[in-house]
């Protein structure tokens, strides 16, 4: 385990504070923690909440990176096949809406 000092700006500070109160964010963090086999007790301390928020962010970024990688792979795969290209374009159109909604929630 590594110790580090982090200065939180206004938005980050607000998120950490909100995660410590009875809020929708707190309930989502509790669900995430339990889904990952941990006790919600880790959220009692500010440090525990910050660690959990970093883990959630890391997981979300990893999933997004995979989405981007799969999209690039699909582009490469369908470049020479017009029907596949059309199917890929339809898929990207649908996924772009979902990504926009997910990004707006953050």
Secondary structure, 3 states (H helix, E strand, C coil): CCCCCCCCCHHHHHHHHHCCCCCHHHHHHHHHHHHCCCCHHHHCCHHHHHHHHHHHHHHHHHHHHHHHHHHHHHHHHHCCCHHHHHHHHHHHHHHHHHHHHHHHHC
